């Protein structure tokens, strides 16, 4: 059973004990583990506590989590770590748009600098709102007891107002420092101005990293110089980013685990992607992101996941590899693709006979002509057929009988050319392109069809006029030329067949 399943079961058990039906429904929802807001809300309602790390390894854990936070802070315009007593602050900005505002990232009086920045970069209609609501007194008041303080306003970037969301959070058990993050929510805000409140309480360095992770359920912190790594996952009891494993060679271990935990058809793709560490590091250094989609066995079920590389700010020797569950997304895409393919099949199929239609023939003709032009086409033949006496059947027996007569003619062709495509290219006209193993026995198959055609004439069944021509690489420059010769032979056949 996976960590996620165990954690969900624990939460459900606690909710049932407390008789919180609404909390049970939230835990059971499909997007529960994709929404940190929901997770934090449930934990707070169930009175679960987030545990701090041991003091002995606090600095080490803090350092790594800070690096992870920086790497994942690409989802933010900027982030600030602020000492509320001294006013000193350090900022980390990942957005070129934000950097274009020329806002100081480090300083000694954060809120004094904020007042100057509000006058300089805030949309005029939002300046008074920000001056009244984003100051030291207000932030201290709103973030006490571990609550998050959230403000939505507009920045003027390249002369265009853009909605952003500022979130301020006090570190757990720390009245001195707060973390402030600014995210670009312009697209969402234009659709919906009302936003949910973010993290309510229990914000530690680990929780900040976890908040930024969002949809990832595994993180690998890899030293690219020697391949050593630390694996992090969601703590099943405390909902924190927790170290779960260490190793000396991420790439070797990943290739080995691929043969155990990945579906067989994805193993080679995954192993090849992580085979050349030097090339991978070079690509990442050049700004390329590894995104590898594959199926992993989780609880005996094949689940689509995606491995993504995240660069570490100011730390080129390490790379963060994050694994996210994209199974729902992939299943929906597959369902859409299957529907699309079904629609394509319908569009290319003749509704009466079930054979390929004129649209399909024209597509193949364009492809063949291109290959003729490129000199890459192998030998092929074309058979052109026309139903005999269709008008007589329609006039004497009715159009329903005529439709059955057309279907009988199509089936007669497919009966003798089982491995070739039969096209209905007109009301009573058919064509067959022979370019596979049947090409070498085409004369035999045509003669067999001709014999049944004559038998049908005697029995009053469906008959066809038939003409066949082979592609000549030396003279033919298009399919139409081969078709013309077959068509001429078909009319000659019809004349002789009727005269018998």
Helices and strands as residue ranges (DSSP letters): H 3-17, H 21-28, G 32-34, H 36-45, G 55-57, H 58-72, G 73-75, E 78-83, E 89-93, H 96-99, E 106-107, H 110-121, H 124-133, H 136-143, G 144-146, E 148-157, E 160-170, E 177-184, H 186-191, H 205-213, E 216-223, E 229-234, E 241-247, H 250-261, H 264-273, H 277-285, E 291-298, E 301-311, E 318-325, H 327-347, H 358-374, E 381-387, H 390-397, H 399-416, E 421-424, E 429-434, G 437-441, H 442-459, E 464-470, H 479-499
